[in-house]
Amino acid sequence: MNPAPSALPLRPALALAVVSGVAFAPGFPPLGWWPCTLLAFAPLYVALAGQTPRRALLLGWVSLLVSSTLVFSWLVGTIRDFGGLPTPVAVLALLLLSAWHGLRLGLATWLTARAERRGWPAAPTFVAAVLALEWTFPLLFTWNLATSMGDHDALLQTAELGGPLLVDLTILLPSVALGELWRARHARRRPAIGTVVAGLVVPALAALWGTHRIDAVRARQAEAPELRIGLVQPNLPMGAESVVPDLQAATQRLASAGAELVLWPETAVHTSYNDYTYPTKLPEQVTGVLGVPTLFGVRTWRAGATEDAQKVRHNSAMLSDQDGRILGRYDKHELLAFGEYTPLANVFPALAKLMSHARSFTAGEGVQPLEWAGHRIVALICYEDTLPTYVNAQVAAADPDLLVNLTNDAWFGDTAEPWIHQSEARLRAVEHRRYMVRATNSGPSGVIDATGRPEQLGRLFETEERIVTARLLRGGTLYERVSDAVGWVAAATILAAALLRRRRAPETDGIGG
């Protein structure tokens, strides 16, 4: 199937796809230039007009390949230093990862072109395809378009209604509106008024509503009970063992200063504890002298089912009371590929040898809220706070009054990653209208309020101990009830449009001729 006569030749179309990819990257931390995100997809949308599905796939793939390579360029250092691989191999790994990311947008543009060939308008099918693939396509490091809007507090507030995909919808519409004007001029036709109006009105209404919600949520926060939380940021190099006496001394000082709860980061206690003896051993060796409830990361294990079986290991979070007794435990559910397990290692043992640094952990199961003094905490370890569907399921089931993230981002170094991670955590706070308190090994540790605003942040790569204030909030949001409804609607829409032929072809490329 050939491109439509009005379609751009491949070279200028590819150039526009590259422009979109370059324009999208500055929206991500640390730059956070969110206006770039609102307009970045317009050149790609123009390039797709009249293209075959095969060419459309190439254009989308190239666009996100470029973006991903720019946004995640810091991975070269991480792979080289943490993985112990030569720089050329690390660069190749980045390009392979970016190529995989590119396939997410490539499949979306392929579906868009198929739908357009079947007579469906381009604007809604493009938006639906991008949202559907963002929801379903697996990534090693999860991110959304909304991650690039971290400095625009008002637009983030729609996450309360439909999660990050609803924010993404708001982000895409201005690009599609601008692209529609460009397409219409090139084709010498009238633009689709509905598409243009939607691109202007929907983001404006979302920003106005978000501004109102910020004021309302902050008024509710002001009336909520306070909790003084001590944060210990040990700032240990990756692979270094924590010194428990130092953690204990810092915690005792925080307790004396009035901390009601103290947080240590992920795997702060480097020693692994047996499943059957940790309730006794941890109070004896770690928590018995703290004098304040403490939530901390630790590794746990038990023997396998048979003598030849491997140990069952968990990346865990423990909560102790002021006397050091263990009140509860959470085992990390969502394990990091190539960090905490090696995919397909059972099928290809050579992979396990190549990725020898990857530990073989087992995922936790069920809902495991941590309860203390009438409070209920949902603990999230490492990158679990970047997974909206997972966090939503935990919060909807547990109804906590506080979200906590224990993480160790030291292995990424002084890069954009800690700030990208924080931008994702901000979305979880908005989605559930709870405070998120983050205790990280190397920073930035601090508080994110229920509007997604970071507060009381510490510094990167410094040893710190300090007290922050969080508010205890409960009460469900619409997103907790509808969960991934936006994703389901988007997926159903684009699949129907890509498979079914429309009886009457639309007069324009957009919504509402």
N, C-alpha and C positions, 0 to 999 in steps of 0.2 A: 504494500500500500504506500503510495507516494504522498509527500506533503501536499497540503492545499496550495493552489497557485499563489495565494497571498502570504504564505508562510515565509519567514526569514530563511535565507540560506544557512547552512550549518555553521559556518565560521562566525558570522555576526551573532547568531543565536547562542553559540558557545561563549562568545565574549560577554554577552549580557548575563549568562548564567554565572560566569566568573565574577562579574561586577556584583551580583547579588550575594555571592559567597563572601566576597571581601567586605561588603557593606554590613553584613550581618555580624561579623566577628567583633567589632568594637562594642556591641551591646553587652557583651559578657564582661564580668569582672576580670581585671581590676578597673578597666576604663568605665564600663557601665554607661555608655552613651546610648540610652534607650531610644532617642529619636531615630537612630540608625535602624533599630529593629522594626520600628513601625513602617519604614519605607523600603526595607531591604529586599523584599520579595517582588517588588514591582518589575524590575528588569527581567527576572526569571519568568514572571507571569506573561510579559510581553513576548518573550522568546518562545513560549509554548504555543502561541496561536497558530493553529493549522498544522502543527507537527504530527508526524506519525507517532504511535505509541513507543516504537523503538527509539526514535530520536528524543522523545520526551523523557524517556527513562535516562538516556545519556545526559540530557541537560540537567535534570534534577540531581543525578548522581554527582556530576562535576561540581555543581553549585555547593552542595553540602560537603563534598570532599575538600574543597578549598576552605570553607568555614571551619571545619573540624581540624584541619591541619594547623590553621592559625590559632584557634581557641585552645587546642590541647598540645601546642608545641612544647610546653613544659614537661610533657611525658617523656621526652627524649632523655632528660636528666634523670628522671625517676627510674626509667627502665635501665639506664646505664649504671646508676649508682646502686639501686636496690636489687635489680636483677643480675648485676654483675656481667652485663653483655657489652660488647664493643659498641662505640658510638654509631658506626654504620648499621649495625643490626638494630640498635635502638631507633634510628631514623626509619628503617624499614618497618619496624613494628608500629610506629606512629602512622606511617602511610597505610599500612594494612588496616589499622583501627579506623582511620579516617575513611578508607574505602568502604568499610562496613557501615559506618555512619552514613556515608553518602547513599548507600542503597536504600536507607529509610525514605529519603526524599525522592530518590529515583523511582521507587515503586509507587509513591504517591503521584508523581507526575505521569507515570505510565498509565495509572488508573484514570487520571484526569483526561488524558488524550483519548483513551478508549471511550470514556463517557461522552466526550465532545463529538467523537465520530458517530456515536449513536443518537445524536440530536439533543443532548442535554446541555444546558448552559454551563459555560466554563467556570464562572465565579463560584457558585455554590459547590460544584463538584471538586474544584481545586481546594477550597477550604475544608470540605469534608474529608478529602483524601489525606491532606496533611495532618489533620487531627486524628484520623483513624490510624495512620501509620505511627504517629507519635505515641499513641496509646498502646499499640500492639507490638511494635518492632523491638526486639531485645537488644539492649546495649550493655556494654561492660560498665560504663559510668552513666548512670541515668541523668538526663537533663531534659528540660522543656524549653520551649520558646520563652515561657514566662521567666525562666532563670535570668534572662537578659534584661528584665524590667525591674531589677532590684532597687533602683533609685527613684522609681515612680510609685510611691506608696499608694496613691489613689486607685490606679488601674489594678493593682494586686488584690484589692478587696473583693473582686468578683470571685476569687477562689473560694470564698465562703459558700457560694451558691452552686458551683459546679466543678470545683477543683482547678488544677492548672490548665486543663483543656479549655475551660471557659475564658480564662485569661488569654490563652493562645488565640482563641477566636477573635477576641477584641484586638489583638496585635495584628492579625492577618488582614483584617478588613481595610485599613488604610492603604496597604500595599496593593490589594486587589482593586480598590477604587482608582488609585493612580494608574495602575496598569491598564484598567479598562479605558480610561481617558486616552492613554497612549495608543491602545489597540484601535479605538474608534477613529482617532485621527489618521492612523496609518491606513485603515480600511475605508476612509471617507464615508463614515456613517455616523448616525447619532449614538452617543454613548448610552449604555443601559442606566437609566436614571436611578433605579433601585439600588444598583451596585454602588454608584457614586455616593448616594445619600447615606446608605448603610455605612460606608467607609468613613464618613464624617460624623454622623449622628451617634452611632453605637459607641465608639470610643469616648465621645464627649459626654454622653449620658452615663457611661460606666465611670468616668472620672468624677462627675458630679455626685453620683451615688456613693462612690468610694470615699469622697471627702466627707459626706454626711455620716457614713458608717464609722469612719475613723473617730469622729467626734463622739458618736454614741458609744462606741466600744471603750474609748478612753474614760468616759464618764462612768461606765460600769466598772472598769478597772479601779478607779479611784475609790470605789465603795467596797471592793473585795478585800478579804483578809491578806495581810502581808506575811511573807516567809523570808527570813534572813538566811541566805544560803552562802556558805563558804566555798570558794573555788580554789583548788590546788592545781597549779599548772607547773609540773616538774621540769618541762622543757628538756627531756632526755633525747639524745641522738637515737635514730632508728637502730634497734637491735641492742641498745644499752639496757642493762637491768636496773630497775628502780631500787632505791634504797629505802626500805620500809621505815627505818627509824626517822629518816627525813620527812617522809609523808606523815608519820605519827606526830612529829614535833610541830609541823605546820598546822595539822588539824587541831592539836591542843591549843595552839595560839589563836586559831580562829574561834574555837569554842570559848576561850576566855574573853574574846572580843564581842561575843554575843551571837555567834552563828547558831542557828537552830537545826541546820542540816548542812553536811559537808559533802562535796562531790569530788571524787578523783576521776581521772580519765580512763579510757579503755585500757585493759590489761595493765593497770597501774601496779598491781601486785604481780610480779613476774613469775613467782613460784606457782606451779600447778598443784591443785588440791584434789584429793580423791573424793568422789561423790558421797562416800559413806562416812568419811571422817572430817570433812570440812566444817560441819556445825560445831565441832569441838576444837579443831586445830586453828581455824581462823580467829576465834576469840582469844585463844592462848597466844598466838603468834602475831596477830595484827590488830584486831579491833578492841580488845579488852581494855586498852589504856587510853582510848580516844576521848571518852567522856561526852560524846555528842553523836547523834545518829549520822551515819555515813553511808553513802552509796558509792561503790567503787567497782572497777573492772578487774576480773581475775579469770584465770583459766581453770577449768575443771576436767576431770577424767574419771573413767571407770574401765575395768577390764572388759575385753570383748566376750562374746557369748561362748567362744571356744578358746582353747589354749593357743591356737594358731591365729585367731582373729586379732585385728588391730585394736588398740585402745579406742574407746569412744570419747572424743574430746569435744568440749564446748568452750566457746568464747562467752563468758558469763558476766552478769552484773549482780552484785550482792548488796543487800541493804541490812545494816546492823543498827541496833538501838543504842541508847546512850551507855548501856552497860556492856556493849560489845556482842550481844547475842544476835545471831543471824535471823532476821525476820522474814526474808524472802529472797528469791533468786529468779533471774531472767536469763535464759539462754538465747543467744543471737539466732534469729530465724533465717535471715537473708545473708548468706555467706558470699564473700567476694571471690569471684573466679580468679584463679591464678595467684591469689593471696592467701585464702583460707581453704581452698580446695582446687584441684586441677581437673577441669572437665575432661571426661573420657579417659581418665587415667587408668580405669579398670580395663578398658578396651585396648588402650595403647600405653603399656607400661613405660615406654621410652619417654612419654610426655612427663611422667612423674620425675624421672631422672633429670630431664632438662630443666624443669621448674622445681628444683630441689628445695627452694626457699619456701614454697607453698606448703603450709601445714594442712593436715587432713582433719578438719573439724567436721562435726555433725551439727546439722541445723536443729534448733529448738522447735517445739511444737506447742500449739494452743495459745491461749491468752494467759499471760503471766504478769498481771499488774503487781506492783510492789506497794504494800499497805503499811502505814505507820501513823499512829495518833489520829486516826480518822481521815487521813489523807490517802489518796490513791494516785500513784505515779506510773506512767507508762515510760519505761526506759527503752531507748533506741541506741544501738551500738553501731559505731562507725557510720557507714553510708546508709543505714536503714532509714535515716531521716530524709533521704532523697527519694523515697519510694512512696508516692501518694496513696496508691491502692492498699499497700501493706499497712501504712500508718492509719489509714482510715478504718480498716478492719479492726485494728487493735483498739483505737479510741472508741469506736462505736460499741464495741463489746465491753470495754472496761469502764467507760465514763470517768476518766481521771480528772483531777483538778490541776495537774502539772505534767508537762512533757519534759523529759530529760534526754540529752544526747551525750554519750560518753564516746569520745573518738580519739584517734591518734593519727594525725595527718603529717607527722614528722617526715615520713618517707617520701613525701612530695617536695620537700624543701621549701625555700622561699620563693614560691611561685603563685600563680593565680588560683591554684586549687583550693586553698582554705577559704577564699572569698567566694568562689563558685559554690562550694559546699554550704557556706553560710546563706547564700542566696536561695538555695533549695530549702534550707531549714526555715527560712522566713515564710515560705509558702505554706508549710505545715502548720505554723502558728496561726496564720490567717484562716486556713481551711477549717480549723477546729476552735478558733477563738480561745486558745489557751496560751499561757506563757511557755516558751521553750528555753530551758537553761542548758547551756552547752559547756561541758568541761572537757577541754582538749589538752593533749600533752604539750603541744607547741603553740597553741593559740589559733585564732582569737577566742578565748573563753569569754563567756558573758551571757547576757539575757536578751531574748527576743520577745517583745510584748505581743499581745493578742492582735495588734494591728500589723504585725510583721516588722516593726521598727526595732533595729538592734539598739541595745542600751548597755551601758556599763561595760563596754568591751575592753578587754585587756590588750596587750601588745603581742606581736608575733615573736617567737623565739626568745622569750625571756622567762626566767623562773619567777612565778608570782603566787601569792596567796592573798586573797582579798574577799570581802563580803559584798554580795550583791542582793538586791531586793526583788522578789518575784511576787506576783499576785495569784491567788488561788481561785480559779474560775471553773465552773461546770455549766453544762447546758449544751445541747446538741445544735448543730448547724444543718442547713439544708444539704450540704455536701455529704454529711455523715449519713443522711437518709437516702439520697439518690445515688451516691457513690459514683460509678463510672458511666452514668446515664449519657453524658455528652459523648463519650467514646462509642457507646453502643449505637447511638443515633447516627454519628458520623460514619461508622463502619457500615451500618445498614444502608445508608444513603449512597455511599460511593460504590458498594458492591452491586446494588440494584442498578445504578446508572451505568456501571461498566459492563453489566451483563444483559440488560434489557434495552431494546431500541425504543426510542420515543416516537410516537405515531406522527407528531407534527414537529418539525424542526423549529427551534426558537428563532426569532428574528434577530436577536443580538447575542453577544457572548456572555451577557450578564443576567442579573436578576431584574425583572421588570423592564421590558422594553420601553 
